[in-house]
Amino acid sequence: MYSFTGRVRYSETDSSEHLTLPAITDYFQDCGTFQSEELGLGVKFLQKSHIAWVLSAWQIVVEEYPKLCDEIRIGTFPYAFKGFLGYRNYVMEGSGGRRMAYANAIWVLLDMETMRPVRPTPEMKEKYVLSDPLPMEYAPRRIAGVCSGSWEKDFTAERWHLDSNHHVNNAQYVKMASHYLSEKAVVRQMRAEYKKQALLGALIRPNVRLEDTVCIVSLCDEKEEPYAVVEFTGENLR
């Protein structure tokens, strides 16, 4: 397992001085990026090859939110390639190695010129050493209840939402969806299903179905077709 250590920064915490869910998402995403860069399979390799890993689905489970100044260790490993899909687990540990959060992610490898899925290169399969899947309860990739709530105020995709692939980064959708939770919300599981890319200036029309223990946010285009669907499960969501 590839890993790095860190310390919870004030800029990553909420009003209770705990690490936020979007920050956990960023840590996991960064950990995978660090591993790819160290293997020579990072951003420049992908750009030169005109390919990119695009996230299809997230499942993040949080057992405990780290606090301000806590020392944490973030780890990741791929566990399967199936056609053009790559499967990867992530773990966040606190002091003594206790598991605080963990995740499963499904990635699609795209040819950025044709926008069609392609299989991993031989170099990728050689350098990404596969491990056994993390023991966890794996949720389905697809999320039910899309656009089953109320429509909220539209907004547009801005420059700070974009990543090196020039589309809205997957973690930004989680931040957008988190806006509709109460300040006292405690999310225990987040699932996200990514359906298509939103580019700079795209209109985003949110649909929010908010209950006591489940919140489903569909982030849609002007035709009310989702770019991404985010499901939160936890307490005090509204």
C-alpha contacts under 8 A as a table, 3 or more apart, distances in Angstrom:
res1	aa1	res2	aa2	distance
1	M	75	G	6.25
1	M	76	T	5.69
1	M	77	F	5.20
1	M	131	S	7.84
2	Y	31	C	7.87
2	Y	35	Q	6.39
2	Y	75	G	5.49
2	Y	76	T	5.50
2	Y	77	F	6.35
3	S	31	C	6.89
3	S	73	R	6.79
3	S	74	I	5.39
3	S	75	G	4.01
3	S	76	T	6.40
4	F	31	C	7.23
4	F	73	R	5.80
4	F	74	I	5.59
4	F	75	G	6.63
5	T	71	E	7.29
5	T	72	I	5.71
5	T	73	R	4.30
5	T	74	I	6.21
6	G	71	E	5.82
6	G	72	I	5.31
6	G	73	R	6.24
6	G	74	I	7.87
7	R	68	L	7.92
7	R	69	C	5.52
7	R	70	D	5.51
7	R	71	E	4.38
7	R	72	I	5.80
8	V	12	E	6.75
8	V	13	T	7.66
8	V	19	L	6.79
8	V	66	P	7.22
8	V	67	K	6.68
8	V	68	L	5.15
8	V	69	C	4.77
8	V	70	D	5.43
8	V	71	E	6.55
8	V	72	I	7.33
9	R	12	E	5.35
9	R	13	T	6.90
9	R	68	L	6.08
9	R	69	C	6.15
10	Y	13	T	5.43
10	Y	17	E	7.31
10	Y	68	L	6.12
10	Y	69	C	7.70
12	E	18	H	8.00
12	E	19	L	5.66
12	E	20	T	6.37
12	E	23	A	5.92
13	T	16	S	7.47
13	T	17	E	5.06
13	T	18	H	4.92
13	T	19	L	4.35
13	T	20	T	5.48
13	T	23	A	7.95
13	T	67	K	7.69
13	T	68	L	6.77
14	D	17	E	5.23
14	D	18	H	5.70
14	D	19	L	6.53
14	D	20	T	6.02
15	S	18	H	7.57
17	E	67	K	5.89
17	E	68	L	5.49
18	H	65	Y	5.97
18	H	66	P	5.72
18	H	67	K	4.33
18	H	68	L	5.94
19	L	23	A	6.45
19	L	24	I	7.09
19	L	65	Y	5.88
19	L	66	P	5.54
19	L	67	K	5.98
19	L	68	L	7.02
20	T	23	A	5.14
20	T	24	I	6.44
20	T	65	Y	7.58
21	L	24	I	5.04
21	L	25	T	6.30
21	L	187	V	7.66
22	P	25	T	4.93
22	P	26	D	6.23
22	P	171	A	6.61
22	P	174	V	6.26
22	P	175	K	5.76
23	A	26	D	4.93
23	A	27	Y	6.21
24	I	27	Y	5.07
24	I	28	F	6.32
25	T	28	F	5.27
25	T	29	Q	6.19
25	T	60	I	7.94
25	T	171	A	6.23
26	D	29	Q	5.06
26	D	30	D	5.92
26	D	171	A	6.48
27	Y	30	D	5.10
27	Y	31	C	6.07
27	Y	74	I	7.14
28	F	31	C	5.14
28	F	32	G	6.54
28	F	74	I	6.99
28	F	75	G	7.71
28	F	76	T	7.57
28	F	90	Y	6.21
28	F	91	V	7.71
29	Q	32	G	5.41
29	Q	33	T	6.34
30	D	33	T	4.91
30	D	34	F	6.04
31	C	34	F	5.12
31	C	35	Q	6.37
31	C	74	I	6.75
31	C	75	G	6.62
31	C	76	T	6.61
32	G	35	Q	5.24
32	G	36	S	6.31
32	G	76	T	6.34
32	G	77	F	7.85
33	T	36	S	5.11
33	T	37	E	6.13
33	T	42	G	6.71
34	F	37	E	5.16
34	F	38	E	6.21
34	F	42	G	7.95
35	Q	38	E	5.22
35	Q	39	L	6.25
36	S	39	L	5.12
36	S	40	G	6.25
36	S	41	L	4.82
36	S	42	G	4.73
37	E	40	G	5.14
37	E	41	L	5.60
37	E	42	G	4.15
37	E	43	V	7.19
38	E	41	L	7.47
38	E	42	G	7.62
39	L	42	G	7.45
39	L	127	K	6.74
40	G	45	F	6.78
41	L	44	K	7.67
41	L	45	F	5.30
41	L	46	L	6.75
41	L	124	M	7.22
42	G	45	F	5.43
42	G	46	L	6.22
43	V	46	L	5.20
43	V	47	Q	6.06
43	V	164	S	7.86
44	K	47	Q	5.07
44	K	48	K	5.99
45	F	48	K	5.22
45	F	49	S	6.17
46	L	49	S	5.04
46	L	50	H	5.94
46	L	51	I	5.16
46	L	52	A	5.71
47	Q	50	H	4.89
47	Q	51	I	6.27
47	Q	52	A	7.38
48	K	51	I	7.89
50	H	111	D	6.05
50	H	112	M	5.46
50	H	113	E	6.67
51	I	109	L	6.80
51	I	110	L	5.43
51	I	111	D	4.53
51	I	112	M	5.19
51	I	113	E	7.96
52	A	109	L	5.66
52	A	110	L	5.37
52	A	111	D	6.79
52	A	112	M	6.66
52	A	165	N	7.62
53	W	107	W	6.01
53	W	108	V	5.55
53	W	109	L	4.53
53	W	110	L	6.33
54	V	107	W	5.55
54	V	108	V	5.16
54	V	109	L	6.22
54	V	110	L	6.97
55	L	58	W	7.65
55	L	105	A	7.35
55	L	106	I	6.21
55	L	107	W	4.44
55	L	108	V	6.15
55	L	170	N	6.87
55	L	194	Y	6.77
56	S	105	A	7.56
56	S	106	I	5.44
56	S	107	W	5.26
56	S	108	V	6.28
56	S	193	E	6.02
56	S	194	Y	5.03
56	S	195	K	7.18
57	A	105	A	5.64
57	A	106	I	5.23
57	A	107	W	7.15
57	A	141	R	6.00
57	A	191	R	7.27
57	A	192	A	5.40
57	A	193	E	4.57
57	A	194	Y	5.99
58	W	103	A	7.26
58	W	104	N	6.05
58	W	105	A	4.69
58	W	106	I	6.78
58	W	141	R	7.90
58	W	190	M	7.53
58	W	191	R	5.32
58	W	192	A	4.95
58	W	193	E	6.69
59	Q	103	A	5.41
59	Q	104	N	5.18
59	Q	105	A	6.36
59	Q	138	Y	7.93
59	Q	139	A	7.15
59	Q	189	Q	7.15
59	Q	190	M	5.75
59	Q	191	R	4.45
59	Q	192	A	6.66
60	I	101	A	7.20
60	I	102	Y	5.88
60	I	103	A	4.25
60	I	104	N	6.59
60	I	189	Q	5.57
60	I	190	M	5.14
60	I	191	R	6.40
61	V	101	A	5.61
61	V	102	Y	5.48
61	V	103	A	6.05
61	V	188	R	5.77
61	V	189	Q	4.40
61	V	190	M	6.54
62	V	65	Y	6.82
62	V	100	M	6.15
62	V	101	A	4.30
62	V	102	Y	6.68
62	V	187	V	7.34
62	V	188	R	4.99
62	V	189	Q	6.12
63	E	99	R	7.52
63	E	100	M	5.10
63	E	101	A	5.63
63	E	188	R	6.66
64	E	100	M	4.82
64	E	101	A	6.74
65	Y	100	M	6.66
65	Y	101	A	7.77
66	P	70	D	6.20
66	P	72	I	7.82
66	P	94	G	7.32
66	P	100	M	7.40
67	K	70	D	5.49
70	D	94	G	7.44
71	E	94	G	6.41
71	E	95	S	6.77
72	I	92	M	6.77
72	I	93	E	5.64
72	I	94	G	4.83
72	I	95	S	6.96
73	R	92	M	5.69
73	R	93	E	5.12
73	R	94	G	6.52
74	I	90	Y	7.35
74	I	91	V	5.71
74	I	92	M	4.53
74	I	93	E	6.42
75	G	90	Y	5.62
75	G	91	V	5.11
75	G	92	M	6.46
76	T	88	R	7.07
76	T	89	N	5.59
76	T	90	Y	4.31
76	T	91	V	6.31
77	F	88	R	5.70
77	F	89	N	5.64
77	F	90	Y	6.78
77	F	129	V	7.87
77	F	130	L	6.96
77	F	131	S	6.64
78	P	86	G	7.28
78	P	87	Y	5.72
78	P	88	R	4.10
78	P	89	N	6.30
78	P	128	Y	6.84
78	P	129	V	7.07
78	P	130	L	5.30
78	P	131	S	6.45
79	Y	86	G	8.00
79	Y	87	Y	5.77
79	Y	88	R	5.70
79	Y	89	N	7.26
79	Y	130	L	4.62
79	Y	131	S	4.89
79	Y	132	D	5.77
79	Y	133	P	5.56
80	A	86	G	6.03
80	A	87	Y	5.17
80	A	88	R	7.34
80	A	130	L	6.41
81	F	84	F	7.25
81	F	85	L	5.73
81	F	86	G	4.71
81	F	87	Y	6.36
81	F	120	P	7.99
82	K	85	L	5.14
82	K	86	G	6.54
83	G	118	V	7.85
83	G	119	R	5.67
83	G	120	P	7.89
84	F	108	V	5.89
84	F	109	L	5.63
84	F	117	P	5.95
84	F	118	V	5.27
84	F	119	R	4.29
84	F	120	P	6.42
85	L	106	I	6.74
85	L	107	W	5.57
85	L	108	V	4.77
85	L	109	L	6.48
85	L	119	R	7.63
86	G	106	I	5.86
86	G	107	W	4.98
86	G	108	V	6.36
86	G	109	L	7.61
87	Y	104	N	7.43
87	Y	105	A	5.93
87	Y	106	I	4.80
87	Y	107	W	6.31
88	R	104	N	5.90
88	R	105	A	5.31
88	R	106	I	6.57
88	R	107	W	7.98
89	N	102	Y	7.40
89	N	103	A	5.56
89	N	104	N	4.63
89	N	105	A	6.36
89	N	133	P	7.03
89	N	134	L	6.46
90	Y	102	Y	5.37
90	Y	103	A	4.96
90	Y	104	N	6.47
91	V	99	R	7.12
91	V	100	M	7.77
91	V	101	A	5.89
91	V	102	Y	4.26
91	V	103	A	6.49
92	M	99	R	6.12
92	M	100	M	5.63
92	M	101	A	5.04
92	M	102	Y	6.06
93	E	97	G	5.37
93	E	98	R	5.35
93	E	99	R	4.50
93	E	100	M	5.30
93	E	101	A	7.04
94	G	97	G	5.55
94	G	98	R	5.34
94	G	99	R	6.48
94	G	100	M	6.38
95	S	98	R	6.32
99	R	102	Y	7.50
104	N	138	Y	7.63
108	V	117	P	6.74
109	L	117	P	5.60
109	L	118	V	5.73
109	L	119	R	6.74
109	L	120	P	6.91
110	L	115	M	5.82
110	L	116	R	5.50
110	L	117	P	4.37
110	L	118	V	5.66
111	D	114	T	5.63
111	D	115	M	5.14
111	D	116	R	5.43
111	D	117	P	6.09
111	D	118	V	6.21
112	M	115	M	4.92
112	M	116	R	7.47
120	P	124	M	6.01
120	P	125	K	6.69
121	T	124	M	5.21
121	T	125	K	6.51
122	P	125	K	5.15
122	P	126	E	6.13
123	E	126	E	5.08
123	E	127	K	6.13
124	M	127	K	5.32
124	M	128	Y	5.80
125	K	128	Y	5.54
125	K	129	V	7.40
126	E	129	V	6.88
140	P	143	I	7.36
141	R	193	E	6.71
142	R	193	E	6.30
143	I	146	V	7.12
143	I	191	R	7.82
143	I	192	A	7.70
143	I	193	E	6.71
143	I	229	V	7.24
143	I	231	E	7.42
145	G	148	S	5.39
145	G	216	I	7.14
146	V	216	I	7.31
146	V	217	V	7.74
146	V	218	S	6.01
146	V	229	V	6.95
147	C	150	S	7.75
147	C	207	N	5.50
147	C	208	V	7.26
147	C	209	R	7.73
147	C	217	V	7.67
147	C	218	S	5.74
148	S	207	N	7.38
148	S	208	V	7.51
148	S	209	R	6.18
149	G	207	N	5.75
149	G	208	V	4.87
149	G	209	R	3.95
149	G	210	L	7.38
150	S	207	N	5.37
150	S	208	V	5.33
150	S	209	R	6.39
151	W	205	R	7.29
151	W	206	P	5.94
151	W	207	N	4.41
151	W	208	V	6.43
152	E	205	R	6.94
152	E	206	P	5.45
152	E	207	N	5.97
152	E	208	V	7.12
153	K	205	R	6.82
153	K	206	P	6.99
154	D	203	L	6.81
154	D	204	I	5.68
154	D	205	R	4.61
154	D	206	P	6.61
155	F	203	L	5.88
155	F	204	I	5.35
155	F	205	R	6.72
156	T	200	L	7.91
156	T	201	G	5.47
156	T	202	A	5.39
156	T	203	L	4.49
156	T	204	I	5.50
157	A	161	H	6.34
157	A	168	V	7.14
157	A	198	A	7.30
157	A	199	L	6.80
157	A	200	L	5.32
157	A	201	G	4.95
157	A	202	A	5.28
157	A	203	L	6.59
157	A	204	I	6.96
158	E	161	H	5.50
158	E	162	L	7.30
158	E	200	L	5.78
158	E	201	G	6.12
159	R	162	L	5.57
159	R	200	L	6.31
161	H	167	H	7.71
161	H	168	V	5.10
161	H	169	N	6.20
161	H	172	Q	5.94
162	L	165	N	7.54
162	L	166	H	5.44
162	L	167	H	4.99
162	L	168	V	4.34
162	L	169	N	5.48
162	L	199	L	7.66
162	L	200	L	7.27
163	D	166	H	5.35
163	D	167	H	6.06
163	D	168	V	6.43
163	D	169	N	5.48
164	S	167	H	7.70
166	H	199	L	6.79
166	H	200	L	7.61
167	H	197	Q	6.16
167	H	198	A	5.69
167	H	199	L	4.71
167	H	200	L	6.82
168	V	172	Q	6.64
168	V	173	Y	7.57
168	V	197	Q	6.89
168	V	198	A	5.58
168	V	199	L	6.14
168	V	200	L	7.52
169	N	172	Q	5.35
169	N	173	Y	7.11
170	N	173	Y	5.57
170	N	174	V	7.08
170	N	194	Y	7.78
171	A	174	V	5.18
171	A	175	K	6.51
172	Q	175	K	5.00
172	Q	176	M	6.16
173	Y	176	M	4.96
173	Y	177	A	6.13
173	Y	219	L	7.72
173	Y	228	A	7.04
173	Y	230	V	7.76
174	V	177	A	5.15
174	V	178	S	6.04
174	V	192	A	7.73
174	V	230	V	6.75
175	K	178	S	5.08
175	K	179	H	6.69
176	M	179	H	5.60
177	A	180	Y	5.99
177	A	181	L	7.81
177	A	217	V	5.82
177	A	219	L	7.76
177	A	230	V	6.62
178	S	181	L	5.51
180	Y	208	V	7.51
181	L	185	A	6.25
181	L	215	C	7.80
181	L	237	L	5.37
181	L	238	R	5.93
182	S	185	A	5.23
182	S	236	N	7.03
182	S	237	L	5.47
182	S	238	R	4.94
184	K	236	N	5.98
184	K	237	L	7.16
185	A	234	G	7.29
185	A	235	E	5.83
185	A	236	N	4.58
185	A	237	L	4.46
185	A	238	R	7.02
186	V	234	G	5.57
186	V	235	E	5.20
186	V	236	N	6.42
186	V	237	L	6.90
187	V	190	M	7.04
187	V	232	F	6.19
187	V	233	T	5.68
187	V	234	G	4.37
187	V	235	E	6.54
187	V	237	L	7.64
188	R	232	F	7.62
188	R	233	T	5.81
188	R	234	G	4.87
188	R	235	E	7.87
189	Q	232	F	5.93
189	Q	233	T	5.17
189	Q	234	G	6.75
190	M	230	V	7.11
190	M	231	E	5.67
190	M	232	F	4.69
190	M	233	T	6.43
191	R	230	V	5.77
191	R	231	E	5.08
191	R	232	F	6.61
192	A	228	A	6.95
192	A	229	V	5.58
192	A	230	V	4.33
192	A	231	E	6.21
193	E	228	A	5.64
193	E	229	V	5.22
193	E	230	V	6.52
194	Y	227	Y	6.23
194	Y	228	A	4.39
194	Y	229	V	6.54
195	K	226	P	6.53
195	K	227	Y	5.18
195	K	228	A	5.54
195	K	229	V	7.98
196	K	226	P	7.46
196	K	227	Y	4.86
196	K	228	A	7.12
197	Q	227	Y	6.15
198	A	202	A	5.98
198	A	227	Y	6.50
199	L	202	A	5.57
202	A	221	D	7.44
203	L	221	D	5.86
203	L	222	E	6.29
204	I	219	L	6.09
204	I	220	C	5.43
204	I	221	D	5.20
204	I	222	E	6.99
205	R	219	L	5.78
205	R	220	C	4.87
205	R	221	D	5.78
205	R	222	E	6.53
205	R	224	E	6.88
206	P	217	V	6.64
206	P	218	S	5.65
206	P	219	L	4.56
206	P	220	C	5.97
207	N	217	V	5.64
207	N	218	S	5.01
207	N	219	L	6.48
207	N	220	C	7.56
208	V	215	C	7.19
208	V	216	I	5.92
208	V	217	V	4.64
208	V	218	S	6.53
209	R	215	C	5.60
209	R	216	I	5.16
209	R	217	V	6.44
210	L	214	V	6.39
210	L	215	C	4.41
210	L	216	I	6.54
210	L	237	L	7.41
210	L	238	R	6.75
211	E	214	V	5.28
211	E	215	C	5.87
211	E	237	L	7.05
211	E	238	R	6.77
212	D	215	C	7.87
212	D	235	E	6.69
212	D	236	N	6.13
212	D	237	L	5.68
212	D	238	R	6.14
213	T	232	F	7.99
213	T	233	T	5.51
213	T	234	G	5.06
213	T	235	E	5.39
213	T	236	N	6.99
213	T	237	L	6.24
214	V	231	E	7.04
214	V	232	F	5.61
214	V	233	T	4.61
214	V	234	G	6.59
214	V	237	L	7.17
215	C	231	E	5.66
215	C	232	F	5.09
215	C	233	T	6.62
215	C	237	L	7.05
216	I	229	V	7.06
216	I	230	V	5.73
216	I	231	E	4.41
216	I	232	F	6.43
217	V	229	V	5.73
217	V	230	V	5.18
217	V	231	E	6.38
218	S	226	P	6.00
218	S	227	Y	7.77
218	S	228	A	6.15
218	S	229	V	4.41
218	S	230	V	6.45
219	L	226	P	5.41
219	L	227	Y	5.74
219	L	228	A	5.40
219	L	229	V	6.10
220	C	223	K	7.47
220	C	224	E	5.00
220	C	225	E	5.00
220	C	226	P	3.85
220	C	227	Y	5.28
220	C	228	A	7.07
221	D	224	E	5.14
221	D	225	E	5.49
221	D	226	P	6.24
221	D	227	Y	6.77
222	E	225	E	7.42
226	P	229	V	6.69
234	G	237	L	6.69
